[in-house]
Amino acid sequence: MNIRHQRIKLLALIAVFALPVLTAWVMVQWRIGIPEQRTAHGQLAPEIPRLAEWPLAEPFDTVDGGDWILAFDCTSACAQEADRWWRLHRALGREAPRVTRLRIGGGGVVLPGEIGNHWLNVPDWQGPGRVWLLDPQGKVVLTYGREVAERDVMDDLSHLLRMNPDPRAAPELDGTHR
């Protein structure tokens, strides 16, 4: 009776560790319970070059070494576009200092937190009202068309900021900062 009880315990212990692996294998093999939809609202654009290679009047690579960049084409309806992205930037709250807006084209006053620039020559991947989200190294992460809702860009940007902590805050987080 005691040996039988011990065998049942051993089989139960093996099942506890083997069942999740078996379940995961079944899910992958037969695509059961795996969502098919994308989570990002923008589109990936690996063909777009790094920011340092963009044909801008005043070239620059990155801003402050850790800022994400929200670049937007402002060749038409510039006042509306600038205000639209300024409001999104403000809505980021405490994460706002980690993002810099790059307005390309358009005249008028440059809004706070924004850098103004112009195209030297318009690249073929540029479109009127286009928006690009760039990582701190200047690589394009996502691109959006003119019709994008601010909420969609906000969701994507908030998710990226949450998943990529600010490296400038690292000493404060690990307790080595004095």
Steps between C-alpha positions, in 0.01 A plus 500: 500500500783741589686435170180561303447831685859608424457419129185709481686791661784462249259492204318808634832685535602407144158614373537838675817571301413322174144626454594868430761391245251268332235773499739752343603250234136431409427875483791561263445189290128557435491880548246475782464802727767709325373844392542581131455876516785749523536715806665803337281747314782628280684315230853369511725668244846340494576662163504851648857604584627615840430861597866596440453406132182703442543787250438776755627859489648467851610138545510338840513142622324482835390739767648478851609140448184345640202681353247336275413720203156569360574641153219634289468650154360850522485601134123559508267619779807551714337690785244223549759220478739673740221559751375144463838347585572760771179391678599133473842585641340676797268203557802276564528655845813401690635314195489818285867595565605174332345607167608776260283617213666567165293718268615476141380782280253777561561844629388686804586470864670186627302370798665402832674161489516511122791529259432655161674386182445488122555249223795571271340268247188298560572126529274247328388348833367835623133588466294804597392480863713192563611426858802294604585365843877460545694326776788671689751371242311673218345187345140521379288271716153578364353720230146640473291660230330838528169343602638339816318574823708660773381233742654225286839675494469564874432130568802390294732763647390429858556129446850559358596733785373250756688208341823700459597665828702821491872407514578840651300401810685170549743621773208628704312172467781267604602704804851595376414868455622728782 
